[in-house]
Amino acid sequence: MEETPPQQTMTPWDRVQLARHPQRPHTLDYIAALCEDFVELHGDRRFGDDPAMVGGMATFAGQTVMVIGHQKGNDTRENMRRNFGMPHPEGYRKAQRLMRHAEKFGLPVICFVDTPAADPTKSSEERGQANAIAESIMLMTTLRVPSVAVVIGEGGSGGALAISVADRILMQENSIYSVAPPEAAASILWRDAAKAPEAAKALKLTAADLFELRIIDEVIPEPPGGAHTDRLAAIAAVGERLRFHLADLQQRDLDTLLRERYQKYRSMGQYQEQQMDFFARRS
């Protein structure tokens, strides 16, 4: 990878490259550094287990939580096993199972988001990929426990949204969160994937853009050059903000929590319609 430009001059495409850096910390790195007594849970109780989605119970900041996240590999062999962090339907159904378990026992939910997209293959579509994502989103909107999602790398399409409809959405400084990968958007808009840098700018996928648009709640600074340059410092920064937001959310009663979550997502994507006088339009 080319040398990282100075933070203040970085383009959205530069951020995309940093979000995809293979040495960025992954979900299990965050869990290992921030949590104790992690017990990974497997399977969706319908089809099988999906290594691209990991989760289980752990102790974080002195309390039991449910942690869930996309998991990429650290080398080619592991990336193949984990499908490059792109979950199949059973991965999302496993996440749902763990969220319901958390709700049953009153455990806060922490989600780590890092996926290019959900698995797009024919077999995943046949097993109900779209339905699994929709069910995850629906479940998170009414989950009766506090939830915090952190985008730690790529937040691509519905594959990311399925585990990020949380009470708080945080993003690391060089992570991305988008309706589609820039290459896919460029192919759709210009029939040319080489225009991905232009698409990245148009998509408003950076943490700064999304904070300005009020889609996310906080941008977490990274070490100079990106999270991969000082993994422990990057992880510690995420842990500190997770502790703050969980403590803040747990001060609310359930009715307030659900009402604020509803208002949060209903207020996104506001727009205005300009009404013109009929005769003025004709003149």
C-alpha positions in Angstrom: 0.0 0.0 0.0 1.2 3.5 -0.8 2.3 5.8 2.0 -0.6 7.3 3.8 -1.3 11.0 3.0 -1.4 13.5 5.9 -4.8 13.3 7.8 -5.9 16.8 6.8 -5.3 16.2 3.1 -6.9 12.7 2.8 -9.6 12.2 0.2 -12.6 9.9 0.7 -10.8 7.3 -1.5 -7.8 7.5 0.8 -10.1 6.7 3.8 -11.5 3.7 1.8 -8.0 2.3 1.4 -7.3 2.7 5.2 -10.7 1.1 6.1 -9.7 -1.9 4.0 -6.1 -2.1 5.3 -5.5 -5.8 6.0 -3.6 -5.1 9.2 -6.4 -3.1 10.8 -7.6 -4.7 14.1 -10.6 -7.0 13.6 -13.6 -7.8 15.8 -11.8 -10.6 17.7 -8.8 -8.3 18.3 -11.1 -5.8 20.0 -12.8 -8.5 22.0 -9.5 -10.0 23.2 -8.1 -6.6 24.2 -11.3 -5.0 25.8 -13.2 -8.0 27.2 -12.6 -10.8 29.7 -14.1 -14.3 29.9 -15.3 -14.3 26.3 -17.4 -17.3 25.5 -18.0 -17.6 21.8 -21.4 -19.0 20.8 -22.0 -20.8 17.5 -24.7 -21.6 15.1 -28.1 -20.2 14.1 -30.1 -23.4 15.2 -31.4 -23.6 11.6 -28.6 -24.3 9.1 -25.1 -24.0 10.6 -22.4 -21.7 11.9 -20.9 -18.8 10.0 -17.3 -17.9 10.7 -17.8 -14.5 9.1 -20.0 -13.5 12.0 -18.7 -14.0 15.6 -20.3 -13.4 18.9 -20.8 -14.4 22.5 -20.9 -13.3 26.1 -18.0 -11.5 27.7 -17.2 -9.2 30.6 -16.7 -5.5 29.5 -16.1 -2.7 32.0 -17.1 -4.9 34.9 -20.4 -6.2 33.5 -21.6 -9.0 31.3 -22.4 -8.0 27.7 -23.2 -9.6 24.4 -20.6 -8.9 21.7 -21.3 -9.5 18.0 -19.3 -8.6 14.9 -18.1 -9.3 11.4 -14.8 -11.1 11.3 -12.3 -10.9 8.5 -9.1 -13.0 8.3 -5.6 -12.0 9.0 -4.2 -13.9 6.0 -5.5 -15.4 2.8 -6.3 -18.8 4.3 -8.3 -17.3 7.1 -10.0 -14.9 4.8 -11.2 -17.8 2.7 -12.6 -19.5 5.8 -14.3 -16.4 7.0 -15.5 -15.4 3.5 -13.7 -12.1 3.7 -16.0 -10.9 6.5 -19.2 -11.3 4.3 -21.8 -13.2 6.3 -24.2 -15.7 4.9 -27.9 -15.8 6.1 -26.9 -18.1 9.0 -24.5 -15.5 10.2 -27.2 -12.9 10.5 -29.6 -15.4 12.1 -26.9 -16.3 14.6 -26.6 -12.6 15.4 -30.4 -12.5 16.0 -30.2 -15.5 18.3 -27.5 -13.8 20.4 -29.5 -10.5 20.5 -32.6 -12.3 21.7 -30.4 -14.1 24.3 -29.1 -10.7 25.5 -32.6 -9.3 25.7 -33.8 -12.3 27.7 -31.1 -11.8 30.3 -30.9 -8.0 30.2 -27.4 -7.8 28.7 -26.2 -4.7 26.7 -25.3 -5.5 23.1 -22.0 -4.3 21.5 -21.6 -4.7 17.7 -18.4 -4.4 15.7 -19.1 -3.6 12.1 -16.5 -4.5 9.4 -17.8 -6.0 6.2 -17.7 -5.2 2.5 -21.2 -6.4 2.2 -23.4 -9.5 2.9 -22.5 -12.6 0.9 -24.1 -12.1 -2.6 -23.9 -15.7 -3.9 -26.8 -17.7 -5.3 -26.7 -20.1 -2.4 -27.0 -17.3 0.2 -29.9 -15.8 -1.7 -31.6 -19.2 -1.8 -31.3 -19.5 1.9 -33.0 -16.2 2.5 -30.2 -13.6 2.7 -32.5 -10.6 2.2 -35.0 -11.9 4.7 -32.2 -12.5 7.3 -30.9 -9.0 7.0 -34.4 -7.5 7.2 -35.2 -9.6 10.3 -32.0 -8.4 12.0 -32.8 -4.7 11.3 -36.4 -5.2 12.6 -35.1 -6.9 15.7 -32.6 -4.2 16.6 -35.2 -1.5 16.3 -37.2 -3.0 19.2 -34.5 -4.6 21.2 -35.2 -4.1 24.9 -31.6 -3.6 26.0 -29.1 -0.9 25.3 -27.0 -1.3 22.1 -23.9 0.4 20.7 -22.4 -0.3 17.2 -18.9 0.7 16.2 -17.8 0.7 12.6 -14.1 -0.4 12.8 -13.4 -0.8 9.1 -15.8 -1.3 6.2 -19.5 -0.7 6.7 -20.9 -1.9 3.5 -24.6 -2.0 2.5 -27.3 -4.1 4.2 -24.6 -6.4 5.4 -23.4 -3.7 7.8 -26.8 -2.2 8.6 -28.1 -5.6 9.8 -26.0 -5.3 13.1 -25.8 -1.5 13.3 -29.3 -0.2 14.0 -28.2 0.6 17.5 -28.9 3.3 20.2 -25.5 4.7 19.4 -23.5 4.4 16.2 -19.8 5.2 16.5 -17.2 5.2 13.7 -13.4 5.1 13.8 -11.9 8.1 12.0 -10.8 6.1 8.9 -13.7 3.7 8.7 -16.4 3.9 6.0 -20.2 3.3 6.1 -22.1 3.3 2.8 -25.1 2.1 0.9 -22.7 0.3 -1.6 -19.0 -0.1 -2.2 -17.5 2.7 -4.3 -16.6 0.3 -7.1 -20.2 -1.0 -7.3 -21.6 2.5 -7.2 -19.2 3.6 -10.0 -20.2 0.6 -12.1 -23.9 1.5 -11.7 -23.6 5.3 -12.3 -20.8 5.5 -14.9 -20.5 1.9 -16.1 -16.8 2.2 -15.0 -15.4 0.8 -11.8 -12.3 2.9 -12.3 -14.3 5.9 -11.2 -14.5 4.5 -7.7 -12.6 7.5 -6.2 -15.3 9.8 -7.6 -18.0 7.6 -6.3 -16.4 7.5 -2.8 -16.6 11.3 -2.7 -20.3 11.3 -3.9 -21.4 8.6 -1.5 -20.5 10.7 1.6 -19.1 7.5 3.3 -16.5 9.0 5.6 -17.0 9.3 9.4 -16.8 13.1 9.1 -19.4 13.2 6.4 -21.8 10.9 8.3 -21.4 12.8 11.5 -22.2 16.0 9.8 -25.3 14.3 8.3 -26.3 13.1 11.8 -26.3 9.5 10.7 -23.7 8.6 13.4 -23.2 9.8 16.9 -19.4 10.1 17.3 -16.1 9.9 15.4 -13.4 8.1 17.3 -9.9 9.4 16.5 -7.2 7.0 15.2 -3.5 7.1 15.6 -1.7 9.0 12.8 -1.6 6.8 9.6 -4.5 4.7 10.7 -5.6 2.1 13.3 -3.1 -0.4 12.0 -0.1 1.8 12.9 -0.8 1.5 16.6 -3.4 -1.2 17.2 -3.4 -1.0 21.0 -4.0 2.7 21.0 -6.8 2.4 18.4 -8.5 -0.3 20.4 -8.1 1.6 23.7 -9.8 4.7 22.1 -12.7 2.6 21.0 -13.0 0.9 24.5 -13.1 4.3 26.3 -16.0 5.6 24.1 -17.9 2.3 24.4 -17.7 2.6 28.2 -19.0 6.1 28.1 -21.9 5.4 25.8 -23.0 2.2 27.6 -23.0 4.0 30.9 -25.0 6.8 29.4 -27.6 4.5 27.9 -28.0 2.5 31.0 -29.2 5.6 32.9 -32.4 5.6 30.8 -35.5 3.5 31.6 -36.7 1.2 28.9 -39.5 3.4 27.6 -37.1 6.3 27.2 -34.5 4.1 25.5 -37.0 2.8 22.9 -38.6 6.2 22.3 -35.2 7.8 21.7 -34.2 5.0 19.4 -37.4 5.4 17.4 -36.9 9.2 17.1 -33.2 8.7 16.2 -34.0 6.7 13.1 -37.2 8.5 12.1 -35.2 11.8 12.0 -32.7 10.4 9.5 -32.9 11.4 5.9 -34.9 14.6 6.3 -35.6 16.4 3.1 -37.6 19.4 1.9 -40.0 19.7 -1.0 -40.1 23.0 -2.8 -43.6 23.9 -3.8 -44.0 26.2 -6.8 -47.1 28.1 -7.9 -48.7 26.4 -10.9 -48.9 29.6 -12.9 -45.3 30.5 -12.0 -44.2 27.1 -13.4 -46.0 27.8 -16.7 -44.6 31.3 -17.2 
